[in-house]
Amino acid sequence: MYSRTQNENGSYNTRCLDCFMTIASCVACEKDLDFLESRHICPEKALAALLEIEKATTLAERN
Ligand SMILES: [Zn+2]
């Protein structure tokens, strides 16, 4: 999930709603936003994925 805002000069900013990191600011066209957002490696999501793996591993060890 990303939050896009537009500047007074018409350029765009985009922010990740998971980690609240500003991914890009003053981007001229919306097409570039798609590209930049797709390239964002979210630390929050990476952490969640890591915890899932850990949970699965712990469960596997117990059984
Ligand atoms: Zn993020």
N, CA, C, O and the ligand as a Tripos MOL2 file, in Angstrom:
@<TRIPOS>MOLECULE
protein
  253   251    64     0     0
PROTEIN
NO_CHARGES

@<TRIPOS>ATOM
      1 N           0.8400   -1.2010    0.0000 N.3       1 MET1
      2 CA          0.0000    0.0000    0.0000 C.3       1 MET1
      3 C           0.8740    1.2490    0.0000 C.2       1 MET1
      4 O           1.8140    1.3770    0.7840 O.2       1 MET1
      5 N           0.5400    2.1490   -0.8890 N.am      2 TYR2
      6 CA          1.3220    3.3710   -1.0070 C.3       2 TYR2
      7 C           0.4080    4.5840   -0.9620 C.2       2 TYR2
      8 O          -0.7290    4.5490   -1.4340 O.2       2 TYR2
      9 N           0.9260    5.6460   -0.3900 N.am      3 SER3
     10 CA          0.1690    6.8860   -0.3190 C.3       3 SER3
     11 C           0.8330    7.9060   -1.2280 C.2       3 SER3
     12 O           1.9840    8.2900   -1.0230 O.2       3 SER3
     13 N           0.0880    8.3370   -2.2330 N.am      4 ARG4
     14 CA          0.6290    9.3050   -3.1840 C.3       4 ARG4
     15 C           0.0740   10.6890   -2.9090 C.2       4 ARG4
     16 O          -1.1190   10.8620   -2.6620 O.2       4 ARG4
     17 N           0.9480   11.6540   -2.9560 N.am      5 THR5
     18 CA          0.5040   13.0400   -2.8140 C.3       5 THR5
     19 C           1.0920   13.8460   -3.9600 C.2       5 THR5
     20 O           2.1150   13.4810   -4.5400 O.2       5 THR5
     21 N           0.4380   14.9260   -4.2670 N.am      6 GLN6
     22 CA          0.9070   15.7620   -5.3650 C.3       6 GLN6
     23 C           1.3770   17.1050   -4.8290 C.2       6 GLN6
     24 O           0.7330   17.7080   -3.9710 O.2       6 GLN6
     25 N           2.4950   17.5590   -5.3420 N.am      7 ASN7
     26 CA          3.0380   18.8600   -4.9460 C.3       7 ASN7
     27 C           2.3780   19.9800   -5.7440 C.2       7 ASN7
     28 O           1.7040   19.7510   -6.7490 O.2       7 ASN7
     29 N           2.5940   21.1650   -5.2700 N.am      8 GLU8
     30 CA          2.0070   22.3280   -5.9470 C.3       8 GLU8
     31 C           2.4940   22.4790   -7.3840 C.2       8 GLU8
     32 O           1.7630   22.9730   -8.2420 O.2       8 GLU8
     33 N           3.7120   22.0570   -7.6400 N.am      9 ASN9
     34 CA          4.2520   22.1600   -9.0030 C.3       9 ASN9
     35 C           3.8450   20.9860   -9.8930 C.2       9 ASN9
     36 O           4.2970   20.8740  -11.0330 O.2       9 ASN9
     37 N           2.9800   20.1060   -9.3580 N.am     10 GLY10
     38 CA          2.4680   19.0070  -10.1660 C.3      10 GLY10
     39 C           3.2470   17.7100  -10.0640 C.2      10 GLY10
     40 O           2.8270   16.6850  -10.6010 O.2      10 GLY10
     41 N           4.3880   17.7490   -9.3720 N.am     11 SER11
     42 CA          5.1610   16.5220   -9.2040 C.3      11 SER11
     43 C           4.5580   15.6860   -8.0710 C.2      11 SER11
     44 O           3.7590   16.1790   -7.2750 O.2      11 SER11
     45 N           4.9540   14.4260   -8.0160 N.am     12 TYR12
     46 CA          4.3590   13.5030   -7.0440 C.3      12 TYR12
     47 C           5.3550   13.0200   -5.9990 C.2      12 TYR12
     48 O           6.5650   12.9720   -6.2210 O.2      12 TYR12
     49 N           4.7920   12.6680   -4.8550 N.am     13 ASN13
     50 CA          5.5520   11.9920   -3.8090 C.3      13 ASN13
     51 C           4.8330   10.6750   -3.5330 C.2      13 ASN13
     52 O           3.6150   10.5840   -3.6870 O.2      13 ASN13
     53 N           5.5730    9.6760   -3.1330 N.am     14 THR14
     54 CA          4.9170    8.4390   -2.7370 C.3      14 THR14
     55 C           5.5730    7.8860   -1.4810 C.2      14 THR14
     56 O           6.7900    7.9530   -1.3040 O.2      14 THR14
     57 N           4.7330    7.3410   -0.6200 N.am     15 ARG15
     58 CA          5.1900    6.8720    0.6800 C.3      15 ARG15
     59 C           4.5950    5.4930    0.9200 C.2      15 ARG15
     60 O           3.4360    5.2380    0.5910 O.2      15 ARG15
     61 N           5.3900    4.6180    1.4890 N.am     16 CYS16
     62 CA          4.9160    3.2800    1.8130 C.3      16 CYS16
     63 C           4.1370    3.3370    3.1250 C.2      16 CYS16
     64 O           4.6210    3.8780    4.1190 O.2      16 CYS16
     65 N           2.9240    2.7750    3.1190 N.am     17 LEU17
     66 CA          2.0970    2.8170    4.3190 C.3      17 LEU17
     67 C           2.4470    1.7120    5.3100 C.2      17 LEU17
     68 O           1.9450    1.7030    6.4340 O.2      17 LEU17
     69 N           3.2980    0.7910    4.9020 N.am     18 ASP18
     70 CA          3.7170   -0.2730    5.8130 C.3      18 ASP18
     71 C           4.8890    0.1560    6.6840 C.2      18 ASP18
     72 O           4.9130   -0.1260    7.8820 O.2      18 ASP18
     73 N           5.8600    0.8380    6.0860 N.am     19 CYS19
     74 CA          7.0410    1.2450    6.8590 C.3      19 CYS19
     75 C           7.1380    2.7640    6.9860 C.2      19 CYS19
     76 O           8.0420    3.2700    7.6510 O.2      19 CYS19
     77 N           6.2170    3.4980    6.3550 N.am     20 PHE20
     78 CA          6.1620    4.9560    6.3990 C.3      20 PHE20
     79 C           7.4120    5.6240    5.8490 C.2      20 PHE20
     80 O           7.7600    6.7440    6.2250 O.2      20 PHE20
     81 N           8.0730    4.9110    4.9540 N.am     21 MET21
     82 CA          9.2520    5.4540    4.3170 C.3      21 MET21
     83 C           8.8340    6.2140    3.0550 C.2      21 MET21
     84 O           7.9950    5.7400    2.2890 O.2      21 MET21
     85 N           9.4140    7.3760    2.8490 N.am     22 THR22
     86 CA          9.1790    8.0850    1.5940 C.3      22 THR22
     87 C           9.9980    7.3920    0.5130 C.2      22 THR22
     88 O          11.2260    7.3450    0.5810 O.2      22 THR22
     89 N           9.3130    6.8660   -0.4650 N.am     23 ILE23
     90 CA          9.9940    6.1140   -1.5110 C.3      23 ILE23
     91 C          10.5460    7.0600   -2.5640 C.2      23 ILE23
     92 O          11.6610    6.8820   -3.0550 O.2      23 ILE23
     93 N           9.7590    8.0580   -2.9030 N.am     24 ALA24
     94 CA         10.2110    9.0290   -3.8950 C.3      24 ALA24
     95 C           9.4950   10.3400   -3.6800 C.2      24 ALA24
     96 O           8.3440   10.3660   -3.2430 O.2      24 ALA24
     97 N          10.1730   11.4270   -3.9860 N.am     25 SER25
     98 CA          9.5360   12.7330   -3.9300 C.3      25 SER25
     99 C           9.8900   13.5150   -5.1750 C.2      25 SER25
    100 O          10.9380   13.2960   -5.7830 O.2      25 SER25
    101 N           9.0190   14.4210   -5.5480 N.am     26 CYS26
    102 CA          9.2000   15.2650   -6.7330 C.3      26 CYS26
    103 C           9.3870   14.4300   -8.0050 C.2      26 CYS26
    104 O          10.2620   14.7080   -8.8250 O.2      26 CYS26
    105 N           8.5550   13.4150   -8.1450 N.am     27 VAL27
    106 CA          8.5840   12.5920   -9.3570 C.3      27 VAL27
    107 C           7.6660   13.2400  -10.3860 C.2      27 VAL27
    108 O           6.5310   13.6020  -10.0750 O.2      27 VAL27
    109 N           8.1540   13.3820  -11.5960 N.am     28 ALA28
    110 CA          7.4140   14.1410  -12.6060 C.3      28 ALA28
    111 C           6.1750   13.4220  -13.1270 C.2      28 ALA28
    112 O           5.1380   14.0550  -13.3300 O.2      28 ALA28
    113 N           6.2610   12.1290  -13.3430 N.am     29 CYS29
    114 CA          5.0890   11.4560  -13.9120 C.3      29 CYS29
    115 C           4.6850   10.2280  -13.1130 C.2      29 CYS29
    116 O           5.5130    9.5810  -12.4710 O.2      29 CYS29
    117 N           3.3870    9.9180  -13.1650 N.am     30 GLU30
    118 CA          2.8300    8.8330  -12.3620 C.3      30 GLU30
    119 C           3.3590    7.4590  -12.7690 C.2      30 GLU30
    120 O           3.3880    6.5300  -11.9620 O.2      30 GLU30
    121 N           3.7730    7.3440  -14.0190 N.am     31 LYS31
    122 CA          4.3350    6.0720  -14.4870 C.3      31 LYS31
    123 C           5.6090    5.7350  -13.7220 C.2      31 LYS31
    124 O           5.8770    4.5720  -13.4200 O.2      31 LYS31
    125 N           6.3860    6.7650  -13.4150 N.am     32 ASP32
    126 CA          7.6140    6.5540  -12.6550 C.3      32 ASP32
    127 C           7.3040    6.0950  -11.2350 C.2      32 ASP32
    128 O           8.0790    5.3560  -10.6280 O.2      32 ASP32
    129 N           6.1650    6.5410  -10.7120 N.am     33 LEU33
    130 CA          5.7710    6.1280   -9.3630 C.3      33 LEU33
    131 C           5.5460    4.6170   -9.3230 C.2      33 LEU33
    132 O           5.9790    3.9450   -8.3870 O.2      33 LEU33
    133 N           4.8700    4.0890  -10.3360 N.am     34 ASP34
    134 CA          4.6380    2.6470  -10.4100 C.3      34 ASP34
    135 C           5.9530    1.8860  -10.3490 C.2      34 ASP34
    136 O           6.0950    0.8930   -9.6360 O.2      34 ASP34
    137 N           6.9110    2.3920  -11.1250 N.am     35 PHE35
    138 CA          8.2180    1.7470  -11.1890 C.3      35 PHE35
    139 C           8.9370    1.8190   -9.8370 C.2      35 PHE35
    140 O           9.4700    0.8210   -9.3520 O.2      35 PHE35
    141 N           8.9410    2.9990   -9.2470 N.am     36 LEU36
    142 CA          9.6480    3.1910   -7.9780 C.3      36 LEU36
    143 C           9.0020    2.3890   -6.8520 C.2      36 LEU36
    144 O           9.6930    1.8260   -6.0030 O.2      36 LEU36
    145 N           7.6680    2.3430   -6.8540 N.am     37 GLU37
    146 CA          6.9530    1.5700   -5.8290 C.3      37 GLU37
    147 C           7.2410    0.0820   -5.9790 C.2      37 GLU37
    148 O           7.3930   -0.6340   -4.9890 O.2      37 GLU37
    149 N           7.3140   -0.3780   -7.2270 N.am     38 SER38
    150 CA          7.5680   -1.7990   -7.4510 C.3      38 SER38
    151 C           8.9850   -2.1830   -7.0220 C.2      38 SER38
    152 O           9.2580   -3.3430   -6.7110 O.2      38 SER38
    153 N           9.8700   -1.2050   -7.0110 N.am     39 ARG39
    154 CA         11.2630   -1.4790   -6.6230 C.3      39 ARG39
    155 C          11.4840   -1.3960   -5.1190 C.2      39 ARG39
    156 O          12.5320   -1.8140   -4.6280 O.2      39 ARG39
    157 N          10.5230   -0.8680   -4.3850 N.am     40 HIS40
    158 CA         10.6730   -0.6990   -2.9410 C.3      40 HIS40
    159 C          10.6980   -2.0540   -2.2340 C.2      40 HIS40
    160 O           9.7650   -2.8500   -2.3470 O.2      40 HIS40
    161 N          11.7730   -2.2930   -1.5120 N.am     41 ILE41
    162 CA         11.8370   -3.5010   -0.6950 C.3      41 ILE41
    163 C          11.4980   -3.0770    0.7130 C.2      41 ILE41
    164 O          12.2930   -2.4300    1.3950 O.2      41 ILE41
    165 N          10.3020   -3.4520    1.1400 N.am     42 CYS42
    166 CA          9.7820   -2.9510    2.3980 C.3      42 CYS42
    167 C          10.3890   -3.6870    3.5890 C.2      42 CYS42
    168 O          10.2500   -4.9060    3.6880 O.2      42 CYS42
    169 N          11.0590   -2.9750    4.4930 N.am     43 PRO43
    170 CA         11.6330   -3.6340    5.6670 C.3      43 PRO43
    171 C          10.5650   -4.2490    6.5650 C.2      43 PRO43
    172 O          10.7920   -5.2830    7.1940 O.2      43 PRO43
    173 N           9.3950   -3.6050    6.6200 N.am     44 GLU44
    174 CA          8.2890   -4.1330    7.4270 C.3      44 GLU44
    175 C           7.8100   -5.4800    6.8940 C.2      44 GLU44
    176 O           7.5670   -6.4150    7.6570 O.2      44 GLU44
    177 N           7.6810   -5.5590    5.5830 N.am     45 LYS45
    178 CA          7.2180   -6.8030    4.9760 C.3      45 LYS45
    179 C           8.2740   -7.8830    5.0690 C.2      45 LYS45
    180 O           7.9610   -9.0580    5.2670 O.2      45 LYS45
    181 N           9.5310   -7.4790    4.9250 N.am     46 ALA46
    182 CA         10.6280   -8.4300    5.0200 C.3      46 ALA46
    183 C          10.6790   -9.0140    6.4320 C.2      46 ALA46
    184 O          10.9120  -10.2090    6.6140 O.2      46 ALA46
    185 N          10.4590   -8.1590    7.4180 N.am     47 LEU47
    186 CA         10.4620   -8.5850    8.8180 C.3      47 LEU47
    187 C           9.3040   -9.5420    9.0960 C.2      47 LEU47
    188 O           9.4710  -10.5570    9.7720 O.2      47 LEU47
    189 N           8.1390   -9.2070    8.5690 N.am     48 ALA48
    190 CA          6.9680  -10.0530    8.7460 C.3      48 ALA48
    191 C           7.2030  -11.4280    8.1330 C.2      48 ALA48
    192 O           6.8350  -12.4510    8.7110 O.2      48 ALA48
    193 N           7.8200  -11.4370    6.9610 N.am     49 ALA49
    194 CA          8.1130  -12.6950    6.2760 C.3      49 ALA49
    195 C           9.1050  -13.5140    7.0890 C.2      49 ALA49
    196 O           8.9870  -14.7350    7.1940 O.2      49 ALA49
    197 N          10.0780  -12.8250    7.6590 N.am     50 LEU50
    198 CA         11.1010  -13.4800    8.4780 C.3      50 LEU50
    199 C          10.4710  -14.1200    9.7180 C.2      50 LEU50
    200 O          10.8060  -15.2440   10.0910 O.2      50 LEU50
    201 N           9.5620  -13.3900   10.3420 N.am     51 LEU51
    202 CA          8.8830  -13.9070   11.5340 C.3      51 LEU51
    203 C           8.0270  -15.1220   11.1970 C.2      51 LEU51
    204 O           7.9230  -16.0570   11.9910 O.2      51 LEU51
    205 N           7.4190  -15.1020   10.0220 N.am     52 GLU52
    206 CA          6.6150  -16.2330    9.5700 C.3      52 GLU52
    207 C           7.4790  -17.4780    9.4240 C.2      52 GLU52
    208 O           7.0890  -18.5760    9.8210 O.2      52 GLU52
    209 N           8.6590  -17.2820    8.8470 N.am     53 ILE53
    210 CA          9.5860  -18.4040    8.6450 C.3      53 ILE53
    211 C          10.0220  -18.9500   10.0030 C.2      53 ILE53
    212 O          10.0900  -20.1610   10.2120 O.2      53 ILE53
    213 N          10.3160  -18.0250   10.9210 N.am     54 GLU54
    214 CA         10.7620  -18.4220   12.2490 C.3      54 GLU54
    215 C           9.6840  -19.2150   12.9790 C.2      54 GLU54
    216 O           9.9590  -20.2240   13.6300 O.2      54 GLU54
    217 N           8.4440  -18.7280   12.8510 N.am     55 LYS55
    218 CA          7.3170  -19.3940   13.4790 C.3      55 LYS55
    219 C           7.1630  -20.8050   12.9300 C.2      55 LYS55
    220 O           6.9640  -21.7620   13.6780 O.2      55 LYS55
    221 N           7.2590  -20.9120   11.6220 N.am     56 ALA56
    222 CA          7.1280  -22.2110   10.9560 C.3      56 ALA56
    223 C           8.2420  -23.1450   11.3940 C.2      56 ALA56
    224 O           8.0130  -24.3360   11.6030 O.2      56 ALA56
    225 N           9.4430  -22.6110   11.5340 N.am     57 THR57
    226 CA         10.5970  -23.4090   11.9410 C.3      57 THR57
    227 C          10.4230  -23.8930   13.3820 C.2      57 THR57
    228 O          10.7020  -25.0500   13.6960 O.2      57 THR57
    229 N           9.9650  -23.0010   14.2460 N.am     58 THR58
    230 CA          9.7400  -23.3560   15.6450 C.3      58 THR58
    231 C           8.6980  -24.4660   15.7680 C.2      58 THR58
    232 O           8.8690  -25.4100   16.5400 O.2      58 THR58
    233 N           7.6240  -24.3410   15.0040 N.am     59 LEU59
    234 CA          6.5680  -25.3470   15.0160 C.3      59 LEU59
    235 C           7.0940  -26.6880   14.5190 C.2      59 LEU59
    236 O           6.7490  -27.7410   15.0540 O.2      59 LEU59
    237 N           7.9360  -26.6360   13.4860 N.am     60 ALA60
    238 CA          8.4830  -27.8540   12.9120 C.3      60 ALA60
    239 C           9.4090  -28.5410   13.9130 C.2      60 ALA60
    240 O           9.4730  -29.7690   13.9660 O.2      60 ALA60
    241 N          10.1300  -27.7400   14.7090 N.am     61 GLU61
    242 CA         11.0330  -28.3100   15.6970 C.3      61 GLU61
    243 C          10.2790  -28.9830   16.8230 C.2      61 GLU61
    244 O          10.7210  -29.9980   17.3610 O.2      61 GLU61
    245 N           9.1340  -28.4120   17.1780 N.am     62 ARG62
    246 CA          8.3200  -28.9530   18.2590 C.3      62 ARG62
    247 C           7.7140  -30.3070   17.8920 C.2      62 ARG62
    248 O           7.5940  -31.2020   18.7290 O.2      62 ARG62
    249 N           7.3410  -30.4290   16.6350 N.am     63 ASN63
    250 CA          6.6610  -31.6670   16.2220 C.3      63 ASN63
    251 C           7.6230  -32.8130   15.9410 C.2      63 ASN63
    252 O           7.1910  -33.9090   15.5870 O.2      63 ASN63
    253 ZN          7.7090   -0.1480    3.0080 Zn       64 ZN64
@<TRIPOS>BOND
     1     1     2 1
     2     2     3 1
     3     3     4 2
     4     3     5 am
     5     5     6 1
     6     6     7 1
     7     7     8 2
     8     7     9 am
     9     9    10 1
    10    10    11 1
    11    11    12 2
    12    11    13 am
    13    13    14 1
    14    14    15 1
    15    15    16 2
    16    15    17 am
    17    17    18 1
    18    18    19 1
    19    19    20 2
    20    19    21 am
    21    21    22 1
    22    22    23 1
    23    23    24 2
    24    23    25 am
    25    25    26 1
    26    26    27 1
    27    27    28 2
    28    27    29 am
    29    29    30 1
    30    30    31 1
    31    31    32 2
    32    31    33 am
    33    33    34 1
    34    34    35 1
    35    35    36 2
    36    35    37 am
    37    37    38 1
    38    38    39 1
    39    39    40 2
    40    39    41 am
    41    41    42 1
    42    42    43 1
    43    43    44 2
    44    43    45 am
    45    45    46 1
    46    46    47 1
    47    47    48 2
    48    47    49 am
    49    49    50 1
    50    50    51 1
    51    51    52 2
    52    51    53 am
    53    53    54 1
    54    54    55 1
    55    55    56 2
    56    55    57 am
    57    57    58 1
    58    58    59 1
    59    59    60 2
    60    59    61 am
    61    61    62 1
    62    62    63 1
    63    63    64 2
    64    63    65 am
    65    65    66 1
    66    66    67 1
    67    67    68 2
    68    67    69 am
    69    69    70 1
    70    70    71 1
    71    71    72 2
    72    71    73 am
    73    73    74 1
    74    74    75 1
    75    75    76 2
    76    75    77 am
    77    77    78 1
    78    78    79 1
    79    79    80 2
    80    79    81 am
    81    81    82 1
    82    82    83 1
    83    83    84 2
    84    83    85 am
    85    85    86 1
    86    86    87 1
    87    87    88 2
    88    87    89 am
    89    89    90 1
    90    90    91 1
    91    91    92 2
    92    91    93 am
    93    93    94 1
    94    94    95 1
    95    95    96 2
    96    95    97 am
    97    97    98 1
    98    98    99 1
    99    99   100 2
   100    99   101 am
   101   101   102 1
   102   102   103 1
   103   103   104 2
   104   103   105 am
   105   105   106 1
   106   106   107 1
   107   107   108 2
   108   107   109 am
   109   109   110 1
   110   110   111 1
   111   111   112 2
   112   111   113 am
   113   113   114 1
   114   114   115 1
   115   115   116 2
   116   115   117 am
   117   117   118 1
   118   118   119 1
   119   119   120 2
   120   119   121 am
   121   121   122 1
   122   122   123 1
   123   123   124 2
   124   123   125 am
   125   125   126 1
   126   126   127 1
   127   127   128 2
   128   127   129 am
   129   129   130 1
   130   130   131 1
   131   131   132 2
   132   131   133 am
   133   133   134 1
   134   134   135 1
   135   135   136 2
   136   135   137 am
   137   137   138 1
   138   138   139 1
   139   139   140 2
   140   139   141 am
   141   141   142 1
   142   142   143 1
   143   143   144 2
   144   143   145 am
   145   145   146 1
   146   146   147 1
   147   147   148 2
   148   147   149 am
   149   149   150 1
   150   150   151 1
   151   151   152 2
   152   151   153 am
   153   153   154 1
   154   154   155 1
   155   155   156 2
   156   155   157 am
   157   157   158 1
   158   158   159 1
   159   159   160 2
   160   159   161 am
   161   161   162 1
   162   162   163 1
   163   163   164 2
   164   163   165 am
   165   165   166 1
   166   166   167 1
   167   167   168 2
   168   167   169 am
   169   169   170 1
   170   170   171 1
   171   171   172 2
   172   171   173 am
   173   173   174 1
   174   174   175 1
   175   175   176 2
   176   175   177 am
   177   177   178 1
   178   178   179 1
   179   179   180 2
   180   179   181 am
   181   181   182 1
   182   182   183 1
   183   183   184 2
   184   183   185 am
   185   185   186 1
   186   186   187 1
   187   187   188 2
   188   187   189 am
   189   189   190 1
   190   190   191 1
   191   191   192 2
   192   191   193 am
   193   193   194 1
   194   194   195 1
   195   195   196 2
   196   195   197 am
   197   197   198 1
   198   198   199 1
   199   199   200 2
   200   199   201 am
   201   201   202 1
   202   202   203 1
   203   203   204 2
   204   203   205 am
   205   205   206 1
   206   206   207 1
   207   207   208 2
   208   207   209 am
   209   209   210 1
   210   210   211 1
   211   211   212 2
   212   211   213 am
   213   213   214 1
   214   214   215 1
   215   215   216 2
   216   215   217 am
   217   217   218 1
   218   218   219 1
   219   219   220 2
   220   219   221 am
   221   221   222 1
   222   222   223 1
   223   223   224 2
   224   223   225 am
   225   225   226 1
   226   226   227 1
   227   227   228 2
   228   227   229 am
   229   229   230 1
   230   230   231 1
   231   231   232 2
   232   231   233 am
   233   233   234 1
   234   234   235 1
   235   235   236 2
   236   235   237 am
   237   237   238 1
   238   238   239 1
   239   239   240 2
   240   239   241 am
   241   241   242 1
   242   242   243 1
   243   243   244 2
   244   243   245 am
   245   245   246 1
   246   246   247 1
   247   247   248 2
   248   247   249 am
   249   249   250 1
   250   250   251 1
   251   251   252 2
@<TRIPOS>SUBSTRUCTURE
     1 MET1         2 RESIDUE 1 A MET
     2 TYR2         6 RESIDUE 1 A TYR
     3 SER3        10 RESIDUE 1 A SER
     4 ARG4        14 RESIDUE 1 A ARG
     5 THR5        18 RESIDUE 1 A THR
     6 GLN6        22 RESIDUE 1 A GLN
     7 ASN7        26 RESIDUE 1 A ASN
     8 GLU8        30 RESIDUE 1 A GLU
     9 ASN9        34 RESIDUE 1 A ASN
    10 GLY10       38 RESIDUE 1 A GLY
    11 SER11       42 RESIDUE 1 A SER
    12 TYR12       46 RESIDUE 1 A TYR
    13 ASN13       50 RESIDUE 1 A ASN
    14 THR14       54 RESIDUE 1 A THR
    15 ARG15       58 RESIDUE 1 A ARG
    16 CYS16       62 RESIDUE 1 A CYS
    17 LEU17       66 RESIDUE 1 A LEU
    18 ASP18       70 RESIDUE 1 A ASP
    19 CYS19       74 RESIDUE 1 A CYS
    20 PHE20       78 RESIDUE 1 A PHE
    21 MET21       82 RESIDUE 1 A MET
    22 THR22       86 RESIDUE 1 A THR
    23 ILE23       90 RESIDUE 1 A ILE
    24 ALA24       94 RESIDUE 1 A ALA
    25 SER25       98 RESIDUE 1 A SER
    26 CYS26      102 RESIDUE 1 A CYS
    27 VAL27      106 RESIDUE 1 A VAL
    28 ALA28      110 RESIDUE 1 A ALA
    29 CYS29      114 RESIDUE 1 A CYS
    30 GLU30      118 RESIDUE 1 A GLU
    31 LYS31      122 RESIDUE 1 A LYS
    32 ASP32      126 RESIDUE 1 A ASP
    33 LEU33      130 RESIDUE 1 A LEU
    34 ASP34      134 RESIDUE 1 A ASP
    35 PHE35      138 RESIDUE 1 A PHE
    36 LEU36      142 RESIDUE 1 A LEU
    37 GLU37      146 RESIDUE 1 A GLU
    38 SER38      150 RESIDUE 1 A SER
    39 ARG39      154 RESIDUE 1 A ARG
    40 HIS40      158 RESIDUE 1 A HIS
    41 ILE41      162 RESIDUE 1 A ILE
    42 CYS42      166 RESIDUE 1 A CYS
    43 PRO43      170 RESIDUE 1 A PRO
    44 GLU44      174 RESIDUE 1 A GLU
    45 LYS45      178 RESIDUE 1 A LYS
    46 ALA46      182 RESIDUE 1 A ALA
    47 LEU47      186 RESIDUE 1 A LEU
    48 ALA48      190 RESIDUE 1 A ALA
    49 ALA49      194 RESIDUE 1 A ALA
    50 LEU50      198 RESIDUE 1 A LEU
    51 LEU51      202 RESIDUE 1 A LEU
    52 GLU52      206 RESIDUE 1 A GLU
    53 ILE53      210 RESIDUE 1 A ILE
    54 GLU54      214 RESIDUE 1 A GLU
    55 LYS55      218 RESIDUE 1 A LYS
    56 ALA56      222 RESIDUE 1 A ALA
    57 THR57      226 RESIDUE 1 A THR
    58 THR58      230 RESIDUE 1 A THR
    59 LEU59      234 RESIDUE 1 A LEU
    60 ALA60      238 RESIDUE 1 A ALA
    61 GLU61      242 RESIDUE 1 A GLU
    62 ARG62      246 RESIDUE 1 A ARG
    63 ASN63      250 RESIDUE 1 A ASN
    64 ZN64       253 GROUP 0 **** ****
